[in-house]
Amino acid sequence: MIKAAVEGKVYPERLFPIPETGKRQRLETLRYMRRYSVWSVILLFFAFSFIGWVWEVSLHLITDGVFVNRGVLHGPWLPIYGTGGVMILAVLNKFREKPLVEFLLTIVLCGCVEYFTSWFLEITHNGQKWWDYSGYFLNLNGRICAEGLLVFGLGGMAIVYVAAPLLDDLIRKIPHRILIPVCITLLAVFGADEVYSNQHPNTGKGITDYTGAWIEEEKVRT
């Protein structure tokens, strides 16, 4: 090692405050240009779905002071967030070295996911709505709006460059004998929730009363 340093082949370790192994580990953690395994993708999907659920539940709790189990499903997850997060990692992986392009494409991708999800839920549940952006600035049929897409764009950047790499590093440390059963169990519970919620969707005040709330608000204004 000393000879290599003298010959200029490596940087002298004594001049760098972080040991070489620690240096490599930090660089590895910050490496966002990576491929994610199937098991990582599954756990990332559930992590993003749970984070999205916590985000929306917290917003409702702060604004209205009431806990509301948000989403179509009954479990603590909003799959639209998980789907969007995973699609950003999978579809836009070639643009990670260009943050501005990544940001703009993330907005477009999330807009498409949110619009299609809203449309699909309405046609499969007799016109029932789980969100409605009518009245918001630059909204499209009440399904998407500029404010929401901006938040999704910023969230997508956080996923690509920070959250996903850090979570993936943690997931890689889990032994396969534990990782695989956990993923299978989560998929089974999620699948059961999907089947049950297809016949008995999660509805109620603060969940599917957006049309009524909007009409009442308009009456108050007029």
Contacts in CASP RR format, 6 or more apart in sequence:
PFRMAT RR
TARGET T0000
AUTHOR 0000-0000-0000
METHOD contacts of the structure
MODEL  1
MIKAAVEGKVYPERLFPIPETGKRQRLETLRYMRRYSVWSVILLFFAFSF
IGWVWEVSLHLITDGVFVNRGVLHGPWLPIYGTGGVMILAVLNKFREKPL
VEFLLTIVLCGCVEYFTSWFLEITHNGQKWWDYSGYFLNLNGRICAEGLL
VFGLGGMAIVYVAAPLLDDLIRKIPHRILIPVCITLLAVFGADEVYSNQH
PNTGKGITDYTGAWIEEEKVRT
1 10 0 8 1.000
1 13 0 8 1.000
4 10 0 8 1.000
5 11 0 8 1.000
5 12 0 8 1.000
5 13 0 8 1.000
13 19 0 8 1.000
13 20 0 8 1.000
16 23 0 8 1.000
18 26 0 8 1.000
28 169 0 8 1.000
29 165 0 8 1.000
29 166 0 8 1.000
29 169 0 8 1.000
30 165 0 8 1.000
31 165 0 8 1.000
32 96 0 8 1.000
32 160 0 8 1.000
32 161 0 8 1.000
32 164 0 8 1.000
32 165 0 8 1.000
33 96 0 8 1.000
33 97 0 8 1.000
34 165 0 8 1.000
34 168 0 8 1.000
36 44 0 8 1.000
36 89 0 8 1.000
36 164 0 8 1.000
36 168 0 8 1.000
37 172 0 8 1.000
39 171 0 8 1.000
39 176 0 8 1.000
39 179 0 8 1.000
39 180 0 8 1.000
39 183 0 8 1.000
40 167 0 8 1.000
40 168 0 8 1.000
40 171 0 8 1.000
40 172 0 8 1.000
41 86 0 8 1.000
41 89 0 8 1.000
41 90 0 8 1.000
42 183 0 8 1.000
42 186 0 8 1.000
42 187 0 8 1.000
43 167 0 8 1.000
43 171 0 8 1.000
43 179 0 8 1.000
43 182 0 8 1.000
43 183 0 8 1.000
43 186 0 8 1.000
44 82 0 8 1.000
44 85 0 8 1.000
44 86 0 8 1.000
44 89 0 8 1.000
44 164 0 8 1.000
44 167 0 8 1.000
44 168 0 8 1.000
44 171 0 8 1.000
45 79 0 8 1.000
45 82 0 8 1.000
45 83 0 8 1.000
45 85 0 8 1.000
45 86 0 8 1.000
46 77 0 8 1.000
46 82 0 8 1.000
46 186 0 8 1.000
46 190 0 8 1.000
47 82 0 8 1.000
47 167 0 8 1.000
48 81 0 8 1.000
48 82 0 8 1.000
48 84 0 8 1.000
48 85 0 8 1.000
48 86 0 8 1.000
48 159 0 8 1.000
49 77 0 8 1.000
49 78 0 8 1.000
49 79 0 8 1.000
49 81 0 8 1.000
49 82 0 8 1.000
50 76 0 8 1.000
50 77 0 8 1.000
51 81 0 8 1.000
52 78 0 8 1.000
52 81 0 8 1.000
52 82 0 8 1.000
53 70 0 8 1.000
53 71 0 8 1.000
53 75 0 8 1.000
53 76 0 8 1.000
53 77 0 8 1.000
53 78 0 8 1.000
53 81 0 8 1.000
54 76 0 8 1.000
55 81 0 8 1.000
56 70 0 8 1.000
56 71 0 8 1.000
56 78 0 8 1.000
57 67 0 8 1.000
57 68 0 8 1.000
57 69 0 8 1.000
57 70 0 8 1.000
60 66 0 8 1.000
60 67 0 8 1.000
60 68 0 8 1.000
60 70 0 8 1.000
60 206 0 8 1.000
61 67 0 8 1.000
61 68 0 8 1.000
64 206 0 8 1.000
66 206 0 8 1.000
68 205 0 8 1.000
68 206 0 8 1.000
68 207 0 8 1.000
69 75 0 8 1.000
69 76 0 8 1.000
69 202 0 8 1.000
69 207 0 8 1.000
70 78 0 8 1.000
70 207 0 8 1.000
71 78 0 8 1.000
71 130 0 8 1.000
71 202 0 8 1.000
71 207 0 8 1.000
72 121 0 8 1.000
72 130 0 8 1.000
72 197 0 8 1.000
72 201 0 8 1.000
72 202 0 8 1.000
73 79 0 8 1.000
73 193 0 8 1.000
73 194 0 8 1.000
73 197 0 8 1.000
73 202 0 8 1.000
74 193 0 8 1.000
74 196 0 8 1.000
74 197 0 8 1.000
74 202 0 8 1.000
75 193 0 8 1.000
77 190 0 8 1.000
79 190 0 8 1.000
80 113 0 8 1.000
80 114 0 8 1.000
80 117 0 8 1.000
83 113 0 8 1.000
84 109 0 8 1.000
84 110 0 8 1.000
84 113 0 8 1.000
85 156 0 8 1.000
85 159 0 8 1.000
87 109 0 8 1.000
87 113 0 8 1.000
88 106 0 8 1.000
88 109 0 8 1.000
88 110 0 8 1.000
88 156 0 8 1.000
88 159 0 8 1.000
88 160 0 8 1.000
89 159 0 8 1.000
89 160 0 8 1.000
89 164 0 8 1.000
91 109 0 8 1.000
92 102 0 8 1.000
92 105 0 8 1.000
92 106 0 8 1.000
92 109 0 8 1.000
92 160 0 8 1.000
95 101 0 8 1.000
95 102 0 8 1.000
95 105 0 8 1.000
96 102 0 8 1.000
96 160 0 8 1.000
96 161 0 8 1.000
99 157 0 8 1.000
99 161 0 8 1.000
102 157 0 8 1.000
102 160 0 8 1.000
103 153 0 8 1.000
103 154 0 8 1.000
103 157 0 8 1.000
106 152 0 8 1.000
106 153 0 8 1.000
106 155 0 8 1.000
106 156 0 8 1.000
106 157 0 8 1.000
106 160 0 8 1.000
107 149 0 8 1.000
107 150 0 8 1.000
107 152 0 8 1.000
107 153 0 8 1.000
110 149 0 8 1.000
110 152 0 8 1.000
110 153 0 8 1.000
110 156 0 8 1.000
111 144 0 8 1.000
111 149 0 8 1.000
111 152 0 8 1.000
114 143 0 8 1.000
114 144 0 8 1.000
114 149 0 8 1.000
114 152 0 8 1.000
115 140 0 8 1.000
115 141 0 8 1.000
115 143 0 8 1.000
115 144 0 8 1.000
118 129 0 8 1.000
118 130 0 8 1.000
118 131 0 8 1.000
118 142 0 8 1.000
118 143 0 8 1.000
118 144 0 8 1.000
119 143 0 8 1.000
121 128 0 8 1.000
121 129 0 8 1.000
121 130 0 8 1.000
122 128 0 8 1.000
122 129 0 8 1.000
125 201 0 8 1.000
128 201 0 8 1.000
128 203 0 8 1.000
128 208 0 8 1.000
129 208 0 8 1.000
129 210 0 8 1.000
129 211 0 8 1.000
130 207 0 8 1.000
130 208 0 8 1.000
130 210 0 8 1.000
131 210 0 8 1.000
132 142 0 8 1.000
132 210 0 8 1.000
132 211 0 8 1.000
132 214 0 8 1.000
133 139 0 8 1.000
133 142 0 8 1.000
133 143 0 8 1.000
133 144 0 8 1.000
133 145 0 8 1.000
133 148 0 8 1.000
134 142 0 8 1.000
134 214 0 8 1.000
135 142 0 8 1.000
135 214 0 8 1.000
136 142 0 8 1.000
136 145 0 8 1.000
136 146 0 8 1.000
136 147 0 8 1.000
137 145 0 8 1.000
137 146 0 8 1.000
137 147 0 8 1.000
138 145 0 8 1.000
138 146 0 8 1.000
139 145 0 8 1.000
139 146 0 8 1.000
171 179 0 8 1.000
174 182 0 8 1.000
206 213 0 8 1.000
END
